[in-house]
């Protein structure tokens, strides 16, 4: 069986001008990054047109080591919708080098449902992540410079500084560090650390901004810490936000590429959904809606994580709403949730599939709590049996949920025709879009956390550490308690314990601390053992990635 990168190389790429023409975009409006990538200017966004177009959200059941293929299905669904006559663009996040070199080895779809050129997109692409790193770390440098400056400073108490540094790589050794150990000329010693770039508040701001001026304003609202006099300090007090925005002047423009079948794809921004809000940028989504009739987009990880944040945070800030919602599941993942070990997943086991369906049922329940009408996409693997797939479809029928098998890895858009028809029907049947939020922003922070944890996760109780309680006091004192909440939680379980697969019940969620992302416009309750700087696995995907003398890359998958 060919690998994803081998399949990608069989595709004859169209010039990006040809792809842009399908969206009605002139080549004069493109900022070219070679022949197959381009930036789209923000002037192409038409909010009037965007409101008339239809947005389709793709999410998934709880992730497993077996893989669910949410991105692959998102791309395949886009191809399928185009095949049935719907002018559709897929709008996705940019891959982070952390997972690419860590576990995933690539994040551009798979098989005959990919976005291309996959090597470029998976690696440096157009430099957006590098720009976000630089903007974030500029603020870090300016904070330490101000603390070092004895004559003209803000009086920042270094013990209160919450702003770390970032890099786009999994490196657990940098989670906690001490800076300034080189004597009086090398900075004031203090404890700090690194987060992965996808967890940077600058990334969140970047993805929740409307334009460059809005970006600069939000960057200025970043909370840094307090002065010795207990006065809050923000990035604007350091006059950092102008220079930070200047570093992002090109990155803020969405990236245009193509799918494996030559349809347009827009890729922009890349926050993770377990430690951030897990959605591509507002700008990219609006761009897609301005240039096509349908837009397929995904939210990271499972519905209780990325999709909840997509709806409760991104959509409410941007005035967006989906006309249809797709839940991706695989027979393999359902067997895993049913208690089958990784090495046994290729063996037929309808009973385990039936048991694992409780996880799917909870996510369907969550979708209905938002008053969305779900469509289930069964992402087919070659090891799936007809009997196992029948178990899934029968249960979906009992739940009153349309379901279709999506053979998009092997057949591309042709393998998504049935799914595309079901989604199109759901869009047309819904008429005007809308959804019911899980919570209201004006509620107290504790009530908002409780609403998500009880309704989305199924938690019986919320426990707060003493540090989290102090953080709540800080948030209330700063007047930030009306912001939405972006809970950081393991993606491996509905609970905050990664070992509790399936549909756990009667569990307690522990909030360890609550970080402030006032620039992005939310607060971040951190639960369980979730880390904002992941580590590499024992055998990272980077061990298999290589390049030959002609520049051909191998090992991306």
LUMVOZA-400570 format. One record per residue (C-alpha): residue in three letters; residue number from 0; chain; x, y, z. Coordinates in steps of 0.2 Angstrom, whole numbers, padded with zeros to 4 digits. Layout:
- r_k_c_u_v_w
- ALA_NUM_A_X_Y_Z $
...
***
This chain:
- r_k_c_u_v_w
- UNK_0_A_0000_0000_0000 $
- UNK_1_A_0007_0017_-0005 $
- UNK_2_A_0011_0030_0009 $
- UNK_3_A_0003_0047_0009 $
- UNK_4_A_0018_0056_0003 $
- UNK_5_A_0020_0043_-0012 $
- UNK_6_A_0002_0046_-0017 $
- UNK_7_A_0004_0065_-0015 $
- UNK_8_A_0019_0064_-0028 $
- UNK_9_A_0007_0055_-0041 $
- UNK_10_A_-0003_0071_-0041 $
- UNK_11_A_0001_0084_-0055 $
- UNK_12_A_-0001_0100_-0046 $
- UNK_13_A_-0010_0115_-0054 $
- UNK_14_A_-0002_0132_-0053 $
- UNK_15_A_-0009_0142_-0039 $
- UNK_16_A_-0016_0155_-0051 $
- UNK_17_A_-0027_0141_-0058 $
- UNK_18_A_-0033_0137_-0041 $
- UNK_19_A_-0036_0155_-0037 $
- UNK_20_A_-0046_0157_-0053 $
- UNK_21_A_-0059_0144_-0047 $
- UNK_22_A_-0063_0156_-0032 $
- UNK_23_A_-0064_0171_-0044 $
- UNK_24_A_-0047_0178_-0037 $
- UNK_25_A_-0036_0187_-0050 $
- UNK_26_A_-0017_0182_-0050 $
- UNK_27_A_-0013_0200_-0047 $
- UNK_28_A_-0021_0199_-0030 $
- UNK_29_A_-0010_0184_-0025 $
- UNK_30_A_0006_0185_-0015 $
- UNK_31_A_0015_0171_-0023 $
- UNK_32_A_0026_0159_-0012 $
- UNK_33_A_0032_0149_-0027 $
- UNK_34_A_0021_0141_-0040 $
- UNK_35_A_0009_0131_-0028 $
- UNK_36_A_0007_0143_-0013 $
- UNK_37_A_0000_0160_-0011 $
- UNK_38_A_-0006_0173_0002 $
- UNK_39_A_-0024_0180_0000 $
- UNK_40_A_-0026_0199_0004 $
- UNK_41_A_-0039_0203_0017 $
- UNK_42_A_-0048_0215_0005 $
- UNK_43_A_-0056_0199_-0003 $
- UNK_44_A_-0066_0196_0013 $
- UNK_45_A_-0084_0201_0009 $
- UNK_46_A_-0095_0200_0025 $
- UNK_47_A_-0111_0201_0016 $
- UNK_48_A_-0107_0186_0005 $
- UNK_49_A_-0099_0177_0019 $
- UNK_50_A_-0116_0178_0029 $
- UNK_51_A_-0125_0170_0014 $
- UNK_52_A_-0113_0155_0012 $
- UNK_53_A_-0114_0139_0022 $
- UNK_54_A_-0102_0133_0035 $
- UNK_55_A_-0100_0115_0039 $
- UNK_56_A_-0091_0110_0055 $
- UNK_57_A_-0081_0093_0056 $
- UNK_58_A_-0077_0085_0073 $
- UNK_59_A_-0074_0068_0080 $
- UNK_60_A_-0076_0055_0094 $
- UNK_61_A_-0063_0055_0107 $
- UNK_62_A_-0046_0052_0099 $
- UNK_63_A_-0037_0035_0100 $
- UNK_64_A_-0019_0029_0095 $
- UNK_65_A_-0029_0020_0081 $
- UNK_66_A_-0032_0037_0073 $
- UNK_67_A_-0049_0045_0067 $
- UNK_68_A_-0044_0054_0051 $
- UNK_69_A_-0054_0070_0054 $
- UNK_70_A_-0043_0081_0043 $
- UNK_71_A_-0044_0067_0029 $
- UNK_72_A_-0063_0067_0030 $
- UNK_73_A_-0064_0086_0030 $
- UNK_74_A_-0054_0086_0014 $
- UNK_75_A_-0064_0071_0007 $
- UNK_76_A_-0080_0079_0011 $
- UNK_77_A_-0075_0095_0002 $
- UNK_78_A_-0070_0085_-0013 $
- UNK_79_A_-0087_0075_-0012 $
- UNK_80_A_-0097_0091_-0011 $
- UNK_81_A_-0088_0098_-0026 $
- UNK_82_A_-0093_0082_-0036 $
- UNK_83_A_-0111_0085_-0032 $
- UNK_84_A_-0111_0103_-0038 $
- UNK_85_A_-0107_0113_-0023 $
- UNK_86_A_-0094_0126_-0024 $
- UNK_87_A_-0084_0121_-0008 $
- UNK_88_A_-0068_0126_0000 $
- UNK_89_A_-0059_0117_0014 $
- UNK_90_A_-0052_0129_0028 $
- UNK_91_A_-0040_0120_0039 $
- UNK_92_A_-0026_0124_0053 $
- UNK_93_A_-0008_0124_0049 $
- UNK_94_A_0002_0109_0056 $
- UNK_95_A_0014_0111_0070 $
- UNK_96_A_0031_0104_0069 $
- UNK_97_A_0029_0097_0087 $
- UNK_98_A_0016_0083_0081 $
- UNK_99_A_0024_0082_0064 $
- UNK_100_A_0041_0077_0072 $
- UNK_101_A_0033_0069_0087 $
- UNK_102_A_0018_0057_0084 $
- UNK_103_A_0009_0062_0068 $
- UNK_104_A_0023_0063_0055 $
- UNK_105_A_0011_0075_0046 $
- UNK_106_A_-0006_0083_0046 $
- UNK_107_A_-0012_0087_0029 $
- UNK_108_A_-0025_0073_0027 $
- UNK_109_A_-0021_0056_0019 $
- UNK_110_A_-0022_0045_0004 $
- UNK_111_A_-0032_0053_-0010 $
- UNK_112_A_-0039_0066_0002 $
- UNK_113_A_-0024_0078_0005 $
- UNK_114_A_-0020_0096_0004 $
- UNK_115_A_-0004_0099_-0006 $
- UNK_116_A_0011_0102_-0007 $
- UNK_117_A_0011_0091_0008 $
- UNK_118_A_0029_0093_0012 $
- UNK_119_A_0029_0112_0012 $
- UNK_120_A_0013_0113_0022 $
- UNK_121_A_0020_0101_0035 $
- UNK_122_A_0036_0109_0037 $
- UNK_123_A_0040_0128_0036 $
- UNK_124_A_0025_0132_0024 $
- UNK_125_A_0024_0151_0022 $
- UNK_126_A_0033_0155_0039 $
- UNK_127_A_0017_0160_0049 $
- UNK_128_A_0023_0149_0064 $
- UNK_129_A_0040_0157_0064 $
- UNK_130_A_0032_0174_0064 $
- UNK_131_A_0021_0170_0078 $
- UNK_132_A_0036_0163_0088 $
- UNK_133_A_0046_0179_0085 $
- UNK_134_A_0031_0190_0090 $
- UNK_135_A_0029_0181_0106 $
- UNK_136_A_0047_0180_0110 $
- UNK_137_A_0049_0199_0107 $
- UNK_138_A_0037_0202_0121 $
- UNK_139_A_0047_0190_0132 $
- UNK_140_A_0063_0199_0128 $
- UNK_141_A_0055_0216_0131 $
- UNK_142_A_0049_0210_0148 $
- UNK_143_A_0066_0205_0154 $
- UNK_144_A_0074_0220_0147 $
- UNK_145_A_0062_0231_0157 $
- UNK_146_A_0065_0222_0173 $
- UNK_147_A_0084_0224_0170 $
- UNK_148_A_0083_0242_0166 $
- UNK_149_A_0086_0251_0183 $
- UNK_150_A_0082_0269_0177 $
- UNK_151_A_0067_0268_0166 $
- UNK_152_A_0056_0253_0170 $
- UNK_153_A_0038_0249_0175 $
- UNK_154_A_0043_0242_0192 $
- UNK_155_A_0037_0224_0186 $
- UNK_156_A_0038_0211_0200 $
- UNK_157_A_0047_0197_0191 $
- UNK_158_A_0039_0184_0203 $
- UNK_159_A_0022_0189_0195 $
- UNK_160_A_0027_0187_0177 $
- UNK_161_A_0016_0174_0168 $
- UNK_162_A_0023_0176_0151 $
- UNK_163_A_0034_0162_0145 $
- UNK_164_A_0044_0159_0129 $
- UNK_165_A_0038_0148_0114 $
- UNK_166_A_0045_0137_0101 $
- UNK_167_A_0037_0126_0088 $
- UNK_168_A_0044_0109_0094 $
- UNK_169_A_0040_0096_0107 $
- UNK_170_A_0054_0099_0120 $
- UNK_171_A_0049_0094_0138 $
- UNK_172_A_0067_0099_0145 $
- UNK_173_A_0061_0118_0142 $
- UNK_174_A_0045_0117_0152 $
- UNK_175_A_0053_0125_0167 $
- UNK_176_A_0069_0135_0166 $
- UNK_177_A_0078_0149_0175 $
- UNK_178_A_0084_0164_0165 $
- UNK_179_A_0097_0178_0169 $
- UNK_180_A_0110_0167_0177 $
- UNK_181_A_0125_0176_0168 $
- UNK_182_A_0128_0190_0181 $
- UNK_183_A_0122_0208_0181 $
- UNK_184_A_0124_0211_0163 $
- UNK_185_A_0114_0195_0158 $
- UNK_186_A_0097_0199_0165 $
- UNK_187_A_0088_0197_0182 $
- UNK_188_A_0087_0179_0187 $
- UNK_189_A_0069_0172_0187 $
- UNK_190_A_0059_0156_0184 $
- UNK_191_A_0050_0154_0168 $
- UNK_192_A_0049_0141_0154 $
- UNK_193_A_0043_0137_0136 $
- UNK_194_A_0026_0133_0129 $
- UNK_195_A_0024_0125_0112 $
- UNK_196_A_0020_0139_0099 $
- UNK_197_A_0003_0132_0096 $
- UNK_198_A_-0001_0136_0114 $
- UNK_199_A_0005_0154_0113 $
- UNK_200_A_-0008_0167_0117 $
- UNK_201_A_-0001_0176_0101 $
- UNK_202_A_-0007_0161_0091 $
- UNK_203_A_-0024_0163_0099 $
- UNK_204_A_-0025_0181_0096 $
- UNK_205_A_-0019_0179_0078 $
- UNK_206_A_-0034_0167_0075 $
- UNK_207_A_-0047_0177_0084 $
- UNK_208_A_-0042_0194_0076 $
- UNK_209_A_-0053_0203_0062 $
- UNK_210_A_-0039_0213_0054 $
- UNK_211_A_-0022_0220_0057 $
- UNK_212_A_-0028_0234_0068 $
- UNK_213_A_-0039_0222_0079 $
- UNK_214_A_-0023_0211_0080 $
- UNK_215_A_-0013_0225_0087 $
- UNK_216_A_-0026_0230_0099 $
- UNK_217_A_-0028_0212_0106 $
- UNK_218_A_-0009_0210_0107 $
- UNK_219_A_-0009_0226_0118 $
- UNK_220_A_-0021_0218_0130 $
- UNK_221_A_-0009_0203_0134 $
- UNK_222_A_-0008_0202_0153 $
- UNK_223_A_0010_0201_0159 $
- UNK_224_A_0010_0202_0178 $
- UNK_225_A_0010_0215_0192 $
- UNK_226_A_0021_0229_0197 $
- UNK_227_A_0028_0229_0215 $
- UNK_228_A_0014_0241_0219 $
- UNK_229_A_0001_0228_0213 $
- UNK_230_A_-0004_0237_0197 $
- UNK_231_A_-0007_0225_0182 $
- UNK_232_A_0004_0226_0168 $
- UNK_233_A_-0001_0223_0150 $
- UNK_234_A_0009_0222_0133 $
- UNK_235_A_0003_0239_0128 $
- UNK_236_A_0012_0247_0144 $
- UNK_237_A_0029_0240_0137 $
- UNK_238_A_0024_0248_0120 $
- UNK_239_A_0027_0230_0113 $
- UNK_240_A_0011_0227_0103 $
- UNK_241_A_0015_0238_0088 $
- UNK_242_A_0032_0229_0084 $
- UNK_243_A_0023_0212_0088 $
- UNK_244_A_0010_0216_0075 $
- UNK_245_A_0023_0222_0062 $
- UNK_246_A_0031_0205_0063 $
- UNK_247_A_0014_0197_0059 $
- UNK_248_A_0009_0209_0044 $
- UNK_249_A_0011_0195_0031 $
- UNK_250_A_0007_0180_0042 $
- UNK_251_A_-0011_0187_0045 $
- UNK_252_A_-0015_0184_0027 $
- UNK_253_A_-0023_0167_0024 $
- UNK_254_A_-0013_0154_0014 $
- UNK_255_A_-0021_0147_-0002 $
- UNK_256_A_-0016_0129_-0008 $
- UNK_257_A_-0025_0115_-0017 $
- UNK_258_A_-0032_0098_-0013 $
- UNK_259_A_-0027_0081_-0021 $
- UNK_260_A_-0041_0084_-0034 $
- UNK_261_A_-0036_0102_-0038 $
- UNK_262_A_-0050_0111_-0027 $
- UNK_263_A_-0045_0126_-0017 $
- UNK_264_A_-0040_0125_0001 $
- UNK_265_A_-0036_0139_0013 $
- UNK_266_A_-0024_0135_0028 $
- UNK_267_A_-0021_0147_0042 $
- UNK_268_A_-0017_0147_0060 $
- UNK_269_A_-0014_0132_0071 $
- UNK_270_A_-0019_0132_0090 $
- UNK_271_A_-0021_0115_0098 $
- UNK_272_A_-0038_0110_0105 $
- UNK_273_A_-0032_0102_0121 $
- UNK_274_A_-0022_0117_0127 $
- UNK_275_A_-0030_0131_0116 $
- UNK_276_A_-0045_0134_0106 $
- UNK_277_A_-0041_0122_0092 $
- UNK_278_A_-0048_0132_0076 $
- UNK_279_A_-0041_0140_0061 $
- UNK_280_A_-0042_0159_0060 $
- UNK_281_A_-0058_0169_0059 $
- UNK_282_A_-0050_0178_0044 $
- UNK_283_A_-0047_0162_0035 $
- UNK_284_A_-0065_0156_0038 $
- UNK_285_A_-0072_0172_0032 $
- UNK_286_A_-0061_0172_0017 $
- UNK_287_A_-0068_0154_0013 $
- UNK_288_A_-0086_0160_0015 $
- UNK_289_A_-0083_0175_0004 $
- UNK_290_A_-0076_0165_-0010 $
- UNK_291_A_-0087_0150_-0011 $
- UNK_292_A_-0104_0144_-0007 $
- UNK_293_A_-0099_0130_0006 $
- UNK_294_A_-0085_0130_0018 $
- UNK_295_A_-0079_0114_0027 $
- UNK_296_A_-0069_0117_0042 $
- UNK_297_A_-0063_0106_0057 $
- UNK_298_A_-0061_0109_0075 $
- UNK_299_A_-0047_0100_0084 $
- UNK_300_A_-0048_0083_0093 $
- UNK_301_A_-0066_0078_0099 $
- UNK_302_A_-0082_0087_0100 $
- UNK_303_A_-0081_0091_0119 $
- UNK_304_A_-0064_0100_0115 $
- UNK_305_A_-0062_0109_0099 $
- UNK_306_A_-0080_0110_0093 $
- UNK_307_A_-0086_0116_0110 $
- UNK_308_A_-0073_0130_0109 $
- UNK_309_A_-0076_0133_0091 $
- UNK_310_A_-0095_0137_0095 $
- UNK_311_A_-0093_0145_0112 $
- UNK_312_A_-0078_0156_0108 $
- UNK_313_A_-0074_0158_0090 $
- UNK_314_A_-0092_0158_0083 $
- UNK_315_A_-0098_0170_0096 $
- UNK_316_A_-0083_0182_0093 $
- UNK_317_A_-0085_0181_0074 $
- UNK_318_A_-0104_0180_0072 $
- UNK_319_A_-0102_0163_0063 $
- UNK_320_A_-0113_0148_0065 $
- UNK_321_A_-0112_0131_0056 $
- UNK_322_A_-0127_0125_0045 $
- UNK_323_A_-0122_0107_0048 $
- UNK_324_A_-0110_0097_0059 $
- UNK_325_A_-0101_0080_0055 $
- UNK_326_A_-0095_0068_0068 $
- UNK_327_A_-0080_0057_0062 $
- UNK_328_A_-0079_0040_0069 $
- UNK_329_A_-0069_0024_0064 $
- UNK_330_A_-0073_0006_0068 $
- UNK_331_A_-0055_0004_0074 $
- UNK_332_A_-0057_0018_0087 $
- UNK_333_A_-0074_0012_0092 $
- UNK_334_A_-0066_-0005_0096 $
- UNK_335_A_-0052_0004_0106 $
- UNK_336_A_-0066_0013_0116 $
- UNK_337_A_-0074_-0004_0118 $
- UNK_338_A_-0058_-0011_0127 $
- UNK_339_A_-0048_-0019_0113 $
- UNK_340_A_-0029_-0017_0113 $
- UNK_341_A_-0020_-0009_0099 $
- UNK_342_A_-0013_-0025_0092 $
- UNK_343_A_-0030_-0033_0091 $
- UNK_344_A_-0039_-0019_0082 $
- UNK_345_A_-0038_-0027_0064 $
- UNK_346_A_-0047_-0042_0070 $
- UNK_347_A_-0066_-0042_0067 $
- UNK_348_A_-0075_-0038_0084 $
- UNK_349_A_-0093_-0032_0082 $
- UNK_350_A_-0096_-0034_0101 $
- UNK_351_A_-0082_-0022_0105 $
- UNK_352_A_-0088_-0009_0092 $
- UNK_353_A_-0105_-0010_0100 $
- UNK_354_A_-0098_-0007_0117 $
- UNK_355_A_-0087_0007_0111 $
- UNK_356_A_-0102_0016_0103 $
- UNK_357_A_-0106_0024_0120 $
- UNK_358_A_-0092_0036_0116 $
- UNK_359_A_-0100_0041_0100 $
- UNK_360_A_-0117_0042_0108 $
- UNK_361_A_-0110_0055_0121 $
- UNK_362_A_-0103_0066_0107 $
- UNK_363_A_-0120_0065_0097 $
- UNK_364_A_-0128_0070_0113 $
- UNK_365_A_-0116_0085_0115 $
- UNK_366_A_-0120_0090_0097 $
- UNK_367_A_-0138_0090_0101 $
- UNK_368_A_-0136_0101_0117 $
- UNK_369_A_-0130_0114_0105 $
- UNK_370_A_-0146_0111_0095 $
- UNK_371_A_-0135_0105_0080 $
- UNK_372_A_-0141_0091_0068 $
- UNK_373_A_-0127_0079_0067 $
- UNK_374_A_-0121_0068_0053 $
- UNK_375_A_-0110_0053_0057 $
- UNK_376_A_-0095_0050_0045 $
- UNK_377_A_-0088_0032_0047 $
- UNK_378_A_-0070_0034_0040 $
- UNK_379_A_-0067_0017_0032 $
- UNK_380_A_-0051_0007_0035 $
- UNK_381_A_-0047_-0009_0025 $
- UNK_382_A_-0048_-0020_0040 $
- UNK_383_A_-0066_-0015_0043 $
- UNK_384_A_-0079_-0028_0040 $
- UNK_385_A_-0097_-0025_0034 $
- UNK_386_A_-0104_-0032_0050 $
- UNK_387_A_-0094_-0020_0060 $
- UNK_388_A_-0100_-0005_0050 $
- UNK_389_A_-0118_-0011_0050 $
- UNK_390_A_-0117_-0011_0069 $
- UNK_391_A_-0112_0008_0069 $
- UNK_392_A_-0125_0012_0056 $
- UNK_393_A_-0139_0003_0065 $
- UNK_394_A_-0135_0012_0081 $
- UNK_395_A_-0135_0029_0072 $
- UNK_396_A_-0152_0025_0064 $
- UNK_397_A_-0158_0021_0082 $
- UNK_398_A_-0152_0038_0088 $
- UNK_399_A_-0160_0047_0073 $
- UNK_400_A_-0143_0052_0066 $
- UNK_401_A_-0139_0050_0047 $
- UNK_402_A_-0123_0041_0044 $
- UNK_403_A_-0113_0037_0029 $
- UNK_404_A_-0097_0027_0026 $
- UNK_405_A_-0083_0038_0019 $
- UNK_406_A_-0069_0029_0009 $
- UNK_407_A_-0060_0045_0006 $
- UNK_408_A_-0042_0039_0009 $
- UNK_409_A_-0044_0026_-0005 $
- UNK_410_A_-0056_0035_-0016 $
- UNK_411_A_-0055_0054_-0013 $
- UNK_412_A_-0071_0063_-0017 $
- UNK_413_A_-0079_0049_-0025 $
- UNK_414_A_-0078_0040_-0008 $
- UNK_415_A_-0088_0054_0000 $
- UNK_416_A_-0102_0056_-0012 $
- UNK_417_A_-0115_0048_0000 $
- UNK_418_A_-0108_0058_0015 $
- UNK_419_A_-0109_0074_0004 $
- UNK_420_A_-0127_0071_-0001 $
- UNK_421_A_-0132_0069_0018 $
- UNK_422_A_-0123_0084_0023 $
- UNK_423_A_-0130_0094_0009 $
- UNK_424_A_-0148_0088_0014 $
- UNK_425_A_-0144_0093_0032 $
- UNK_426_A_-0138_0111_0026 $
- UNK_427_A_-0154_0113_0016 $
- UNK_428_A_-0166_0107_0029 $
- UNK_429_A_-0159_0118_0042 $
- UNK_430_A_-0162_0134_0033 $
- UNK_431_A_-0155_0148_0044 $
- UNK_432_A_-0141_0143_0055 $
- UNK_433_A_-0140_0144_0073 $
- UNK_434_A_-0135_0136_0089 $
- UNK_435_A_-0137_0136_0108 $
- UNK_436_A_-0121_0140_0118 $
- UNK_437_A_-0117_0129_0133 $
- UNK_438_A_-0115_0144_0144 $
- UNK_439_A_-0117_0163_0144 $
- UNK_440_A_-0101_0174_0145 $
- UNK_441_A_-0108_0185_0159 $
- UNK_442_A_-0109_0170_0171 $
- UNK_443_A_-0096_0168_0185 $
- UNK_444_A_-0081_0159_0179 $
- UNK_445_A_-0085_0144_0190 $
- UNK_446_A_-0102_0142_0183 $
- UNK_447_A_-0095_0142_0165 $
- UNK_448_A_-0082_0129_0170 $
- UNK_449_A_-0096_0118_0178 $
- UNK_450_A_-0107_0120_0163 $
- UNK_451_A_-0094_0113_0151 $
- UNK_452_A_-0088_0100_0162 $
- UNK_453_A_-0105_0093_0167 $
- UNK_454_A_-0114_0095_0150 $
- UNK_455_A_-0099_0091_0138 $
- UNK_456_A_-0088_0079_0148 $
- UNK_457_A_-0101_0072_0160 $
- UNK_458_A_-0092_0076_0176 $
- UNK_459_A_-0101_0074_0193 $
- UNK_460_A_-0090_0088_0202 $
- UNK_461_A_-0077_0101_0199 $
- UNK_462_A_-0062_0102_0212 $
- UNK_463_A_-0051_0117_0213 $
- UNK_464_A_-0034_0117_0220 $
- UNK_465_A_-0029_0132_0231 $
- UNK_466_A_-0019_0139_0217 $
- UNK_467_A_-0034_0139_0205 $
- UNK_468_A_-0044_0148_0219 $
- UNK_469_A_-0031_0161_0220 $
- UNK_470_A_-0032_0163_0201 $
- UNK_471_A_-0050_0165_0202 $
- UNK_472_A_-0048_0179_0214 $
- UNK_473_A_-0035_0187_0202 $
- UNK_474_A_-0047_0186_0187 $
- UNK_475_A_-0061_0194_0197 $
- UNK_476_A_-0050_0207_0203 $
- UNK_477_A_-0044_0212_0185 $
- UNK_478_A_-0062_0212_0179 $
- UNK_479_A_-0059_0198_0167 $
- UNK_480_A_-0073_0186_0174 $
- UNK_481_A_-0085_0189_0159 $
- UNK_482_A_-0073_0182_0147 $
- UNK_483_A_-0077_0164_0139 $
- UNK_484_A_-0067_0149_0146 $
- UNK_485_A_-0055_0139_0136 $
- UNK_486_A_-0052_0123_0146 $
- UNK_487_A_-0036_0114_0144 $
- UNK_488_A_-0039_0095_0145 $
- UNK_489_A_-0033_0079_0139 $
- UNK_490_A_-0040_0074_0122 $
- UNK_491_A_-0039_0055_0126 $
- UNK_492_A_-0054_0055_0137 $
- UNK_493_A_-0070_0064_0140 $
- UNK_494_A_-0064_0066_0158 $
- UNK_495_A_-0047_0074_0163 $
- UNK_496_A_-0040_0057_0166 $
- UNK_497_A_-0032_0050_0149 $
- UNK_498_A_-0035_0032_0155 $
- UNK_499_A_-0054_0033_0156 $
- UNK_500_A_-0059_0028_0138 $
- UNK_501_A_-0077_0025_0132 $
- UNK_502_A_-0089_0035_0141 $
- UNK_503_A_-0084_0038_0159 $
- UNK_504_A_-0096_0043_0172 $
- UNK_505_A_-0097_0050_0190 $
- UNK_506_A_-0079_0057_0189 $
- UNK_507_A_-0072_0073_0196 $
- UNK_508_A_-0063_0086_0186 $
- UNK_509_A_-0048_0095_0195 $
- UNK_510_A_-0044_0112_0190 $
- UNK_511_A_-0025_0115_0194 $
- UNK_512_A_-0023_0133_0189 $
- UNK_513_A_-0032_0146_0178 $
- UNK_514_A_-0021_0156_0166 $
- UNK_515_A_-0026_0173_0159 $
- UNK_516_A_-0027_0176_0140 $
- UNK_517_A_-0034_0193_0141 $
- UNK_518_A_-0027_0197_0124 $
- UNK_519_A_-0035_0182_0115 $
- UNK_520_A_-0051_0186_0126 $
- UNK_521_A_-0053_0170_0136 $
- UNK_522_A_-0046_0162_0152 $
- UNK_523_A_-0038_0145_0152 $
- UNK_524_A_-0043_0133_0166 $
- UNK_525_A_-0030_0119_0166 $
- UNK_526_A_-0036_0102_0172 $
- UNK_527_A_-0027_0086_0176 $
- UNK_528_A_-0009_0084_0170 $
- UNK_529_A_-0011_0093_0154 $
- UNK_530_A_0005_0101_0148 $
- UNK_531_A_0007_0116_0137 $
- UNK_532_A_0024_0110_0131 $
- UNK_533_A_0022_0092_0125 $
- UNK_534_A_0037_0080_0125 $
- UNK_535_A_0043_0068_0111 $
- UNK_536_A_0037_0050_0112 $
- UNK_537_A_0050_0036_0114 $
- UNK_538_A_0052_0034_0095 $
- UNK_539_A_0047_0051_0087 $
- UNK_540_A_0041_0052_0069 $
- UNK_541_A_0057_0062_0065 $
- UNK_542_A_0067_0046_0066 $
- UNK_543_A_0059_0041_0050 $
- UNK_544_A_0059_0057_0041 $
- UNK_545_A_0074_0059_0028 $
- UNK_546_A_0079_0069_0012 $
- UNK_547_A_0090_0063_-0002 $
- UNK_548_A_0102_0072_-0013 $
- UNK_549_A_0089_0078_-0025 $
- UNK_550_A_0079_0086_-0011 $
- UNK_551_A_0065_0072_-0010 $
- UNK_552_A_0058_0071_0007 $
- UNK_553_A_0053_0054_0014 $
- UNK_554_A_0044_0048_0030 $
- UNK_555_A_0031_0061_0031 $
- UNK_556_A_0014_0052_0032 $
***
